[in-house]
Amino acid sequence: MQDRQQKRFKHRTLTLTLAALGAGLLAGMIISDGQARTEPPTEHKGVSVASLGVLSETSIKRQIGLEGYVLQLREITLAPGGQIAKHSHAGRPGLAWTLSGSWIEGRPDGDREYPAGEMTAIIEDADTVHWFFNNEAEPVKVLVCDLVPAS
């Protein structure tokens, strides 16, 4: 009888241990780069944009033969608690570089933090769909260069 109780106790202990391990693995899968996955925002909040220069449609056409586009360089500031809504870059290739502060880029496959000083640009290619949050106490400043349809 005592043998049976010991086996039952060991079985329960093993079951609880495996359940706890499974819960820990699931939590680890939900967290990416130390940040919880976020729901994409549907509107911008706390965003300001300063134009730093534009290569005109005429210049782009003359230089590389591409019609209907301009190349622009902008400084985007995202206030503390600010967000940039979910958007696609299917027709707007670009590159972004964090100048100061730190922000979180959300993508369907997870979140990633981009602090200033990190030697990594955000690549905005044809497959990019993303959104951003500033969860820090300081504003984030980002340099963005992208090719956009001329208006």
N, C-alpha and C positions, 0 to 999 in steps of 0.2 A: 504494500500500500504506500509506504513512504517513497519507494522508487518511482511509483506512478506520479505522486505529487511533485517530486523533484523534476521529473521529465516535463510535467505540465508547466512548472515554474520556469524552467529553462526555455521552453517553447514560447511562453508569453514574453519573457525577457528578449528573446531573439526577435519576435514579431514587433515589439515596441522599438527596439533598436533599429530595425530595418525601416519602420515607418518614419522615425525621426531622421534617418539618413536620407530617405526619399524626399521628405519635406525640405531638408537642407539643400539637396540637389535641385529641386524645383525652384527654390528661392534664388539659388545661384544662376539658374537659367533666365530668370526674370530680370536680374540685374546685369547690366553691361557696362564695363569700364567704371564701376563704382557708382553708377547712377541708375536709379530706377527708370524703367521705360516710361515714357510720358505719352499722354494723349495729344495729338496734334491740335494746336489752336486754330480757330477759324477766322480770327481777325488779328491785325497788328495792334500792338500796344506799346507805347514808350519808344517809338522809332523815329529818328530824325536822319535825314539824308542830305549830304553836302556834295554837290558836283565839283570834281577836281579837274575835269577835262573831258572833252568829247572829240573823237575823230569823226568828221562829218560823213554822211552818206556818199557825197561826191568824192571825198578822199579815199574812202574804203573801195568804192567802185574803180577809181583810177589806179589805185595801188595793187589790188588783188582781184578785181573783176567781180566782186560780190555786190549785188544790187539790193537795196532796200534795208540795209543795216547800218548802225553806227556802233563804234566801240567807245564805251564810257568807263571812266574811272571815278569812283565815289567813295566817300567816307561815310559809313553807316554807324550811328551811335544807338545803342540799345540801353535804355535806362534800367536801373535796378527794378526787378519785377516785370520787365518788359518782355515782349514776345513778337516773333515774326511768324505769321500764319503759314500753314502748310502750302507749299507751292511746287511746281514742276519746272525743270529747266529743259524740257524737250526741245524748245526752239530758242533757248537763250543760254549758250555755253558761257561759263565764267569761272573765275578763281577768286577766292576770298582768303584774306590773311588777317589774323587777329593782331591788332596794334597794341591794345592795352585792355586789361581786364581778362575775364574768362567767361565763356558762354557754353551752353549745351546745344549741340545739334541733334535733333531727333530725326531718325529715318525709320522706315517700316521694320528694319531688322535690328533696331536698337539705338541707343543714345551714345554720344561721345562728347567729351569735354575738349574744348580748344582754348587753352590758356595762351596769353601773350608770351612770346619768346619760344614757343614750341616751333620747331622747324618743319611744320606741316601746313600746307595750304589745303583749304577745302576745295575739292574738285567738283565743279558743277557741270556734269556732262549730260548727254541726252537721256540717260536713265535716272538722273537724280530727282528724287522727290524728298523734300525735307522741310524742317521748321526749326525755330530757335527759341531758347529761353535764356534770360539773364537772371540767375538765382542768387547772384552776389550782391554786395552792398554798394559796389562801385559801378559806374557805367562801363560798357564794353564799346570799344572803337574798333572798327573793322574796315580794311581797305578791300574794295570789291572792284574787279575789272571784268566787264562782260560785254558780249556782243548781243545787241538787242535790235528788234525791228525798229526802223526809223518811223517817227510819228508824223 
